[in-house]
Amino acid sequence: MAEVAPLAAIRFDAAPTDGDVSHLLAPPYDVLDQADKDALLAGSDRNIVAIDLPHLPPKSAGPPEAYEKSAQMLNKWLADGTFVREKNPALYLYHQQFQHDGRQHTRRKFIARVRLQPFSDGVILPHELTFGGPKEDRLALMKATRCQLSPIFGLYADPEDRVGQAFTATASTQPDVTGTLDDVENRMWIVTDPGVTDVVVTALADKKIYIADGHHRYGTALLYRDWLAQQHGGSLPPNHPANYVMFVLASMDDPGCLILPYNRVLADIELETVLEAWSDGTTSTGIDQADIVLWDGRTETEQPLEFTNRDILTSLEPDQCDAWHKLDYAYLHRYLIDELLTKKLGGEKPQVRYVKSTGDAKETARNESGVALLVKATPMAHLRTVSESAGLMPQKSTYFHPKLATGLTINPLT
């Protein structure tokens, strides 16, 4: 099963700011554009984004000198004390406190190393389709820096809360590191006590780990390990750091572990066209019974719809599991968009935008004279079942809120 281990991380020296590293943290690289990067660097030229995002957009590999610059900067920050390397391996308890729907939430997690295993072993489980381009960018950065700069977000089942209970005493103390990013308070404790770490490692030993976010980063870590093994004659020592990858791990039973909807927008299309195309697969309904709500960017009116032909997925995708056939996102993409709407458009697939918040989805539909598709969130139980059945959801079928902060820990691979 999963092999979890403490990590001797590289991290920012938080002592000069009494533990507050707000100005040094960044959102995940793949949600940032040049304006975002510039804004973060305006706050501090030592923000982690200077190293973690050397090439924009990070959808394919950039010039080698961009990644080499990141490596030089990382080594400089280690040399001048901006970064410190932990003397002893630790687990890093990590809490995020945030507001959602008018309520205060705390998502409890910890940072550790996890031994890499191929997906075929059934221990580390993906749930979403991935693409090659982003892996090329991350692999080039990993080769240059010899580090994993941003973590993968993973989930495990722990209905008894064994891991949470092991960290109870730690969580009652003052955190070692704090940082506020996008109205989310990030708190981190450095835990080296074997009485805690051994309990956590043992509790995870019989678990599967479900990738919530960071599928490309996990694939990149596998590629890096295999590339490095080739440089060493075909194999690495069993405990070589490159055999592990840094995860932020959370219990899927934690009430603070929220999955929110990931809305879509069909650009440059009229609502009537969509409704006509989808007449064989949907029917008008009340808002409380709706499986999806269409919002017209031209008229700013909405149309709730119910899915009426879900069984069609069984014949369209007979090799997919039952849980996949029940996914709203699978029905939306594989049938309503790929089949019905594409046929209506004469075989040309519509432009699909992916937008998280309802407000942003409506604004995008308004600006692009299109239709916002306001969907429901994927239930956690569906993610688990689809993953265990080796199914892969359509891209962006889950939105875990909030995003993890980059810059709390770095995983050295040497």
C-alpha positions in Angstrom: 0.0 0.0 0.0 1.1 3.6 0.4 4.6 4.3 1.7 4.6 7.7 3.5 7.8 9.1 5.0 8.9 12.3 6.7 10.7 14.9 4.5 13.8 17.0 5.2 12.4 19.9 3.2 13.9 23.1 1.9 11.8 26.1 3.1 11.9 29.8 3.6 13.7 31.0 6.7 10.7 32.4 8.5 12.6 33.7 11.6 13.2 37.3 10.3 9.4 37.8 9.9 8.3 36.0 13.1 7.0 33.1 11.0 4.9 35.1 8.6 5.8 34.2 4.9 2.7 35.7 3.3 4.8 37.8 0.8 6.8 34.7 -0.3 3.9 32.3 -1.1 2.1 31.9 -4.4 -0.9 30.0 -5.8 -0.2 26.9 -7.9 1.8 27.7 -11.0 -0.8 26.5 -13.4 -3.4 29.1 -12.4 -1.1 32.1 -12.9 -0.5 34.3 -15.9 2.2 37.0 -16.4 0.2 39.7 -14.6 -0.2 37.4 -11.6 3.5 36.7 -11.5 4.4 40.3 -11.8 2.1 41.2 -8.9 3.6 38.5 -6.7 7.1 39.7 -7.5 6.1 43.3 -6.8 5.3 42.2 -3.3 8.7 40.5 -2.9 11.4 39.6 -5.4 12.0 36.5 -3.3 8.5 35.1 -3.9 8.6 31.4 -4.8 7.0 32.2 -8.2 10.3 33.6 -9.3 11.6 30.0 -9.3 8.5 27.9 -9.8 7.2 29.7 -12.9 10.1 30.4 -15.2 8.2 30.0 -18.5 4.7 31.2 -19.4 2.4 29.7 -20.2 3.5 26.5 -18.6 1.7 24.3 -21.1 4.8 23.2 -22.9 8.6 23.3 -22.3 10.2 26.7 -22.6 13.8 27.7 -23.4 16.5 25.8 -21.4 17.9 29.1 -20.0 14.6 29.8 -18.3 14.9 26.7 -16.2 18.6 27.2 -15.6 17.9 30.6 -14.2 15.5 29.0 -11.7 18.2 26.6 -10.6 20.7 29.4 -10.1 18.2 31.4 -8.1 17.4 28.4 -5.9 21.1 27.8 -5.2 21.6 31.5 -4.5 18.8 31.6 -2.0 20.1 28.5 -0.2 23.6 30.2 -0.1 22.4 33.5 1.3 20.0 32.1 3.9 16.7 32.9 2.2 16.1 29.2 2.1 17.1 26.7 4.8 17.2 22.9 4.6 15.7 21.0 7.4 18.3 19.1 9.5 15.9 16.3 10.4 13.1 14.7 8.4 9.7 15.9 9.5 6.0 15.8 8.8 4.6 19.2 8.2 1.1 19.7 9.7 -0.7 22.1 7.3 -4.1 23.8 8.0 -5.9 26.2 5.8 -8.6 28.4 7.3 -11.1 30.0 4.9 -14.6 31.3 4.4 -17.1 29.6 2.1 -20.8 30.3 1.8 -20.6 32.5 4.9 -19.1 29.8 7.1 -15.6 29.3 8.5 -13.8 26.1 7.4 -10.5 24.5 8.3 -9.0 21.9 5.9 -6.5 19.8 7.8 -3.6 18.2 6.0 0.0 17.3 6.3 3.0 17.4 4.0 5.2 14.3 3.5 7.1 12.2 0.9 5.3 9.3 -0.7 7.1 6.5 -2.6 6.3 6.7 -6.3 4.3 3.8 -7.7 2.8 3.3 -11.2 -0.9 3.8 -11.4 -1.2 0.2 -12.5 -0.3 -0.9 -8.9 -3.6 0.5 -7.7 -2.1 2.4 -4.7 -1.8 5.9 -6.1 -5.0 6.6 -8.0 -5.7 9.3 -10.6 -9.2 10.5 -11.4 -8.7 12.9 -14.3 -7.3 13.0 -17.8 -3.9 14.6 -18.3 -2.0 16.0 -21.2 1.7 15.8 -22.2 2.6 19.5 -22.6 2.5 20.6 -18.9 4.7 17.6 -18.0 7.4 18.8 -20.4 7.6 22.1 -18.6 7.6 20.6 -15.1 10.2 18.0 -16.1 12.6 20.6 -17.5 12.2 22.6 -14.2 12.8 19.5 -12.1 15.9 18.5 -14.1 17.4 21.9 -13.7 16.6 22.5 -10.0 16.9 18.9 -8.8 13.8 19.7 -6.7 10.1 19.3 -6.6 8.9 22.9 -6.1 5.2 22.5 -5.6 3.3 19.6 -4.0 0.7 17.2 -5.2 -2.6 17.2 -3.4 -3.7 13.7 -2.3 -6.6 12.3 -0.4 -7.0 9.2 1.8 -9.9 7.6 3.6 -9.8 8.0 7.4 -13.3 7.8 8.8 -11.9 7.1 12.3 -9.6 10.2 12.0 -6.6 8.3 13.2 -4.2 10.8 11.5 -6.1 13.8 12.8 -6.0 12.5 16.3 -2.2 12.0 16.1 -1.8 15.6 15.3 -4.2 17.0 17.9 -1.6 18.1 20.4 0.5 19.8 17.7 -2.5 21.7 16.3 -3.2 23.2 19.7 0.2 25.0 19.7 1.4 28.1 17.8 2.3 27.2 14.2 5.9 27.5 13.1 5.0 29.2 9.8 2.0 31.2 8.7 1.0 33.0 5.5 -2.1 34.6 4.2 -2.8 34.1 0.5 -6.0 35.0 -1.4 -7.9 35.5 1.9 -6.8 32.0 3.0 -4.8 31.6 6.2 -2.1 28.9 5.8 -0.6 27.5 9.0 2.2 25.0 9.2 3.8 23.1 12.1 7.1 21.2 11.8 6.7 17.8 13.5 9.7 15.6 14.2 8.5 13.8 17.3 8.6 10.0 16.4 5.6 9.5 18.8 3.6 11.4 16.2 5.3 10.7 12.9 5.4 7.0 13.4 1.7 6.8 14.2 0.8 8.8 11.1 3.1 6.7 8.8 1.6 3.5 10.2 -1.9 4.8 9.8 -1.3 5.5 6.1 0.4 2.2 5.4 -2.8 0.4 4.6 -4.3 3.2 2.6 -4.7 4.2 -1.0 -4.0 7.7 -2.1 -6.3 9.5 -4.5 -4.8 12.4 -6.4 -7.0 15.4 -6.0 -4.9 17.9 -7.8 -1.5 17.6 -9.5 -1.9 14.7 -11.9 0.7 16.3 -14.2 3.1 16.7 -11.3 2.8 13.1 -10.4 3.4 12.0 -14.0 6.4 14.3 -14.1 7.9 12.8 -11.0 7.7 9.3 -12.5 9.4 10.6 -15.7 12.1 12.3 -13.6 12.8 9.2 -11.6 13.1 7.1 -14.7 15.3 9.7 -16.4 17.6 9.9 -13.4 17.8 6.1 -13.2 19.0 6.0 -16.8 21.8 8.5 -15.8 22.8 6.0 -13.0 23.0 2.9 -15.2 19.3 2.0 -15.2 18.3 2.0 -11.5 18.4 4.0 -8.3 19.1 2.9 -4.7 15.7 2.1 -3.1 15.8 5.1 -0.7 17.0 7.6 -3.3 15.0 10.8 -2.9 13.8 10.7 -6.5 11.9 7.5 -5.7 9.6 9.7 -3.6 7.3 12.7 -4.4 6.0 15.4 -2.1 2.3 15.2 -1.3 -0.1 17.4 0.8 -2.3 14.7 2.2 -5.9 15.2 3.5 -8.6 12.9 4.7 -11.5 12.8 2.3 -13.6 12.5 5.4 -12.5 15.9 6.7 -15.5 18.2 6.6 -13.2 21.0 5.5 -12.2 19.1 2.4 -14.6 20.7 -0.1 -15.2 19.9 -3.7 -16.9 22.8 -5.5 -18.4 23.0 -9.0 -16.2 23.7 -12.0 -18.4 25.5 -14.5 -18.2 25.7 -18.2 -18.9 28.4 -20.8 -19.8 27.7 -24.4 -18.5 30.7 -26.3 -20.2 32.5 -29.2 -23.4 30.5 -29.3 -27.1 31.2 -28.7 -29.1 29.5 -26.0 -31.7 28.4 -28.5 -29.0 26.5 -30.4 -27.9 24.6 -27.3 -31.5 23.8 -26.2 -32.4 22.5 -29.6 -29.3 20.3 -29.8 -29.9 18.9 -26.3 -33.6 18.2 -26.7 -32.9 14.5 -26.9 -30.9 14.5 -23.7 -32.5 17.1 -21.4 -35.9 18.6 -20.4 -36.8 21.8 -18.7 -37.4 21.5 -14.9 -37.5 23.6 -11.8 -34.3 25.0 -10.3 -34.4 22.6 -7.3 -34.5 19.6 -9.6 -32.0 20.8 -12.1 -28.9 18.7 -13.0 -27.5 21.8 -14.8 -28.5 25.4 -15.3 -27.9 27.3 -18.5 -27.3 31.0 -18.3 -27.6 33.0 -21.4 -25.0 35.8 -21.7 -27.0 37.7 -24.3 -30.3 37.9 -22.3 -29.0 37.2 -18.8 -31.8 34.6 -18.3 -31.4 31.1 -17.0 -32.8 27.7 -18.0 -32.7 24.8 -15.5 -32.4 21.4 -17.2 -32.7 17.8 -16.1 -30.7 15.0 -17.7 -33.1 12.5 -19.3 -30.9 9.9 -21.1 -28.2 9.0 -18.7 -28.2 5.3 -19.9 -26.8 6.4 -23.2 -23.3 6.6 -21.7 -23.3 2.8 -21.2 -23.4 2.3 -25.0 -21.2 5.3 -25.8 -18.5 4.3 -23.4 -19.0 0.6 -22.5 -15.5 0.2 -21.1 -16.1 2.8 -18.4 -17.2 1.9 -14.9 -20.7 2.4 -13.5 -19.6 5.3 -11.3 -18.2 7.1 -14.4 -21.5 6.5 -16.2 -23.3 8.4 -13.4 -21.1 11.5 -13.5 -22.8 14.7 -14.5 -19.5 15.9 -16.2 -19.3 12.7 -18.2 -22.9 13.1 -19.5 -22.3 16.8 -20.2 -19.1 16.3 -22.3 -19.4 12.8 -23.8 -23.0 13.0 -24.8 -24.4 16.6 -24.7 -21.4 18.4 -26.1 -19.4 15.8 -28.0 -22.4 14.1 -29.6 -25.5 16.3 -29.7 -24.1 19.8 -29.9 -21.2 18.9 -32.2 -23.7 17.3 -34.6 -25.9 20.4 -34.4 -22.9 22.5 -35.3 -22.2 20.4 -38.4 -19.4 18.3 -36.8 -17.5 21.3 -35.4 -16.8 21.0 -31.7 -17.9 24.2 -29.7 -15.4 26.3 -27.8 -15.5 25.4 -24.1 -14.1 27.7 -21.4 -13.5 26.4 -17.9 -14.5 28.8 -15.2 -14.7 28.2 -11.4 -17.1 30.6 -9.8 -20.7 31.2 -10.9 -20.1 34.9 -11.2 -17.0 34.5 -13.4 -18.9 32.0 -15.6 -21.7 34.5 -16.1 -19.3 37.3 -16.8 -17.4 35.1 -19.4 -20.7 34.2 -21.1 -21.7 37.9 -21.2 -18.3 38.9 -22.7 -18.2 36.1 -25.2 -21.8 36.1 -26.2 -22.2 32.6 -25.1 -23.9 30.3 -22.6 -22.7 29.5 -19.1 -23.1 25.9 -18.0 -23.6 26.0 -14.2 -23.0 22.5 -12.9 -23.1 20.6 -9.6 -20.0 19.6 -7.7 -18.7 16.0 -8.1 -19.4 14.1 -4.8 -16.4 12.8 -3.0 -17.8 9.3 -3.1 -17.9 9.5 -6.9 -14.3 10.5 -7.0 -13.3 7.6 -4.9 -15.3 5.0 -6.8 -14.2 6.2 -10.2 -10.6 6.2 -9.1 -10.8 2.7 -7.7 -12.4 1.5 -10.9 -9.5 2.9 -13.0 -11.8 5.5 -14.6 -10.8 8.9 -15.6 -13.2 11.8 -15.4 -13.3 14.6 -18.1 -10.7 17.3 -17.3 -11.6 19.8 -14.6 -14.4 17.7 -13.1 -13.4 18.6 -9.6 -12.4 21.9 -8.0 -10.9 21.6 -4.6 -11.1 24.8 -2.7 -9.0 26.5 -1.7 -5.9 25.9 -3.7 -2.7 24.8 -1.9 -0.1 27.5 -1.3 3.2 27.0 -3.1 6.4 27.9 -1.1 5.8 26.3 2.3 8.1 23.3 1.5 10.3 22.2 -1.4 11.3 18.6 -1.9 15.0 18.1 -2.7 15.7 15.2 -5.0 19.4 14.8 -4.3 
